[in-house]
């Protein structure tokens, strides 16, 4: 909530306090001792509350900055810092984890309301404090954080920051299939399999053209898929799904209306014990790398590379 007493009026009151009435200012902070002792009212929405309440505050007559938060008692009373009247006996008037000085002088947030969300992007973040800490922990400087607090989608991926797994990057991976060896003929009489490779994430599916792959041969390739990951989620909790399927299309002489897998016209070639490569809790920070997998029907070699697009 903005200051209740305009700066000009504050200065006029001070003039009447000092000089005319001869009131003392023992700590020379600009506030007469009588005002510091009698105090004034502010209106605060503290952590866990949804409405503001009146709080009567006072300050010390012997310290220029009673709470030591970097704002003088005069600045906390007069609204000369950012237009807010705050509590000179509390470093953090609204109790949100940020000092009044940080909120007013560094980030430009509201020291009187813990729910403050300048760009309306909080989502899983309940307050500016959580958002600021997220960026701090990733080495972002204060000036840039202030910029972020006024941008609801820092990485421009269409997901508001408070609901973005990584607000600083539009997450993408490059999956490169380097080679495959199919050891089962998949009931194909000519030992030449018509194969398609599918890559699926939470965001999209991409498929290759048709490959003709001899059974029992190390078949080299350099087949790349650039795929989006789903950016929606809790900031900092990297959790996506990726699967790679090697599919026998059954387009030759071996075609049957229903194959052994129960799917018409296709067989999943088992390149891991369960069939396809699948990871439902893929973490882009730890799970990228080179893979060599072997299953009942063959082996596959591929890599997963982080090619996310950072904020700019």
C-alpha positions in Angstrom: 0.0 0.0 0.0 1.3 3.4 -0.9 2.3 6.0 1.7 -0.6 7.6 3.6 1.2 10.9 4.1 2.5 12.8 1.1 6.1 13.9 1.2 5.3 17.6 1.0 2.9 17.3 3.9 5.5 15.3 5.9 8.0 18.1 5.5 5.5 20.7 6.5 4.6 18.7 9.6 8.3 18.4 10.4 8.7 22.1 10.1 6.0 22.7 12.6 7.5 20.1 15.0 11.0 21.4 14.9 11.7 25.1 15.3 8.2 26.4 16.2 7.7 24.0 19.0 11.4 23.6 19.7 11.1 19.8 19.7 14.3 17.9 20.0 15.8 15.5 17.4 18.3 13.6 19.6 19.5 11.2 16.9 19.4 13.9 14.1 17.5 11.6 11.8 15.0 14.3 10.6 12.2 13.1 12.9 11.4 15.0 16.1 11.6 12.9 19.3 8.0 13.4 20.1 6.9 11.8 16.8 9.3 8.9 17.2 7.8 8.2 20.6 4.1 8.7 19.7 4.5 6.9 16.4 2.2 6.6 13.4 0.0 4.0 11.6 0.8 1.9 8.6 -1.3 -0.7 6.8 0.2 -4.1 6.1 -0.8 -7.4 4.5 1.5 -9.8 6.4 2.5 -13.3 5.2 -0.5 -15.7 5.3 -3.0 -12.8 5.2 -5.2 -11.7 2.4 -6.3 -8.3 3.8 -4.3 -5.4 5.2 -4.5 -4.4 8.8 -3.5 -1.3 10.7 -0.3 -1.4 12.7 0.9 1.4 15.0 4.7 1.9 14.8 7.3 3.9 16.6 11.0 4.5 16.2 14.0 5.1 18.5 15.0 8.6 19.4 18.6 7.5 19.6 19.2 5.7 16.3 18.8 7.1 12.8 18.0 3.6 11.5 16.2 1.9 14.3 15.9 -1.6 12.7 19.2 -1.4 10.8 17.7 -2.2 7.4 19.5 0.5 5.5 16.5 2.9 5.4 16.6 5.8 7.9 13.6 6.2 10.2 12.8 9.4 8.3 12.7 7.5 5.0 10.4 4.8 6.6 8.1 7.5 7.9 8.1 10.1 5.1 7.5 7.8 2.1 10.5 9.4 0.5 11.7 5.9 -0.5 9.5 4.5 -3.2 6.3 6.0 -1.8 5.9 3.5 1.1 5.5 4.2 4.8 7.0 1.2 6.6 7.8 -0.1 10.1 11.1 1.4 11.4 11.3 -1.4 14.0 11.1 -4.2 11.5 13.6 -4.9 8.8 10.8 -6.8 6.9 7.5 -5.1 7.4 5.3 -7.7 5.6 7.4 -10.7 6.7 8.0 -12.1 3.2 11.7 -12.7 3.6 12.9 -9.5 1.8 14.0 -6.5 3.8 12.2 -3.2 3.3 15.5 -1.8 1.9 15.7 -4.7 -0.7 12.0 -4.3 -1.7 12.1 -0.5 -2.0 15.7 0.3 -3.1 16.8 -2.8 -5.0 13.9 -4.7 -6.5 11.0 -2.2 -6.6 8.5 -4.6 -4.9 5.9 -3.8 -2.2 7.3 -4.0 1.4 3.7 -3.8 2.8 2.1 -6.7 0.9 3.7 -10.2 0.8 1.4 -11.1 -2.2 3.0 -8.5 -4.4 3.5 -9.8 -7.9 4.4 -7.1 -10.3 4.1 -9.1 -13.6 1.4 -11.5 -12.3 3.5 -14.6 -13.1 3.9 -16.2 -9.6 2.1 -19.5 -10.2 4.0 -22.0 -8.0 5.9 -19.1 -6.4 3.7 -17.6 -3.6 5.7 -14.4 -3.4 8.4 -12.2 -5.0 10.8 -13.6 -2.4 10.6 -17.1 -3.9 11.0 -15.8 -7.4 13.9 -13.6 -6.4 15.6 -16.5 -4.6 15.2 -18.8 -7.7 17.1 -16.3 -9.8 19.7 -15.5 -7.1 20.5 -19.2 -6.8 21.2 -19.3 -10.5 23.7 -16.4 -10.3 21.5 -13.7 -11.7 22.5 -10.2 -10.5 20.0 -7.9 -8.8 19.6 -5.4 -11.7 18.6 -8.3 -14.0 16.3 -9.8 -11.4 14.5 -6.5 -11.2 14.1 -6.7 -14.9 12.7 -10.2 -14.6 10.2 -9.2 -12.0 8.6 -7.0 -14.6 8.6 -9.7 -17.3 6.1 -12.6 -16.9 7.8 -14.8 -19.5 11.5 -14.3 -19.3 12.5 -17.0 -21.9 9.6 -16.2 -24.2 8.4 -19.8 -24.4 4.8 -19.0 -23.8 4.8 -20.3 -20.2 4.6 -17.8 -17.4 7.7 -17.9 -15.2 6.0 -19.2 -12.1 4.7 -22.2 -14.0 7.8 -22.8 -16.0 10.2 -25.7 -15.2 13.0 -23.5 -16.3 12.0 -19.8 -16.6 15.5 -19.0 -18.1 15.4 -21.4 -21.0 13.0 -22.7 -23.7 13.9 -26.4 -23.2 14.8 -28.4 -26.3 16.9 -31.5 -26.9 18.6 -32.9 -29.9 18.5 -36.7 -30.2 20.9 -38.2 -32.7 20.5 -41.9 -33.6 24.0 -43.1 -34.5 23.5 -46.8 -35.2 21.3 -49.8 -34.8 21.7 -53.6 -35.0 18.5 -55.6 -35.4 19.0 -59.3 -34.5 15.4 -60.5 -35.0 13.9 -60.8 -38.4 10.5 -59.8 -37.0 8.9 -62.6 -39.1 10.2 -61.0 -42.2 11.1 -63.7 -44.8 13.6 -61.5 -46.7 15.6 -60.3 -43.6 15.3 -56.7 -44.8 13.2 -54.7 -42.4 11.3 -51.5 -43.2 11.9 -49.4 -40.1 10.7 -46.0 -38.9 12.2 -44.2 -35.9 9.9 -42.2 -33.6 10.9 -39.7 -30.9 8.2 -38.6 -28.5 8.3 -36.0 -25.7 5.5 -34.5 -23.6 5.4 -31.7 -26.2 5.6 -33.4 -29.5 6.3 -36.5 -31.7 8.6 -36.7 -34.7 9.1 -39.6 -37.0 11.8 -40.5 -39.6 11.5 -41.5 -43.1 11.5 -45.2 -43.9 14.8 -47.1 -43.5 15.5 -50.5 -45.0 17.8 -52.2 -42.5 19.3 -55.7 -43.0 18.9 -58.1 -40.1 22.1 -58.8 -38.1 24.1 -55.9 -39.5 25.6 -52.9 -37.6 23.7 -50.2 -39.5 25.2 -46.7 -39.1 23.3 -43.5 -39.5 23.4 -39.9 -38.4 19.7 -39.2 -37.9 18.9 -36.2 -35.7 15.6 -35.0 -34.1 15.3 -31.6 -32.6 12.4 -31.8 -30.2 10.7 -29.5 -27.7 10.3 -30.5 -24.1 7.2 -29.5 -22.1 8.2 -26.4 -20.1 5.1 -26.4 -17.9 5.8 -27.4 -14.3 7.3 -26.3 -11.0 10.3 -24.0 -11.4 13.5 -26.0 -10.8 11.8 -29.4 -10.8 13.0 -30.9 -14.1 10.6 -33.7 -15.0 9.8 -34.6 -18.6 9.3 -37.8 -20.6 11.2 -38.9 -23.7 10.7 -42.1 -25.6 12.5 -43.6 -28.7 10.7 -46.2 -30.7 12.1 -48.4 -33.4 9.2 -49.7 -35.4 9.0 -52.4 -38.1 6.4 -51.2 -40.5 5.5 -54.6 -41.9 5.1 -53.2 -45.4 6.7 -56.1 -47.3 5.8 -59.7 -47.8 5.6 -60.3 -44.1 2.6 -58.1 -43.5 -0.2 -59.5 -41.4 -3.5 -57.9 -40.3 -2.6 -58.4 -36.7 1.0 -59.1 -35.6 2.3 -60.7 -32.5 2.2 -57.3 -30.6 -1.5 -57.0 -31.4 -1.0 -53.8 -33.4 -2.0 -53.9 -37.1 0.7 -53.3 -39.5 3.6 -52.6 -37.1 6.0 -54.3 -34.7 7.9 -52.5 -31.9 11.5 -53.7 -32.2 12.7 -54.3 -28.6 15.9 -52.3 -28.1 15.6 -52.4 -24.3 14.1 -55.3 -22.3 10.7 -53.7 -22.2 10.7 -52.6 -25.9 11.3 -48.9 -26.5 13.6 -46.5 -24.7 11.4 -44.5 -22.4 12.2 -42.2 -19.4 9.3 -40.6 -17.7 11.4 -38.5 -15.3 13.9 -37.1 -17.8 16.1 -34.4 -16.3 17.7 -32.2 -18.9 20.5 -31.3 -16.5 21.6 -34.9 -15.7 20.2 -37.2 -18.4 21.8 -35.9 -21.5 24.7 -37.9 -22.9 25.5 -41.0 -24.9 23.5 -44.2 -24.8 24.1 -47.8 -25.8 21.1 -50.1 -25.2 20.3 -53.7 -25.9 17.1 -55.6 -26.0 15.5 -58.8 -27.2 15.4 -57.7 -30.8 18.5 -55.6 -31.2 20.7 -52.8 -30.0 20.8 -49.0 -30.6 23.3 -46.2 -30.1 22.2 -42.6 -29.7 22.9 -39.3 -27.9 20.8 -36.7 -26.2 22.0 -33.1 -26.2 20.7 -30.1 -24.4 20.0 -27.4 -27.1 17.7 -25.2 -25.0 17.3 -21.6 -26.1 18.3 -19.2 -23.2 16.5 -16.0 -22.3 17.9 -12.9 -24.1 
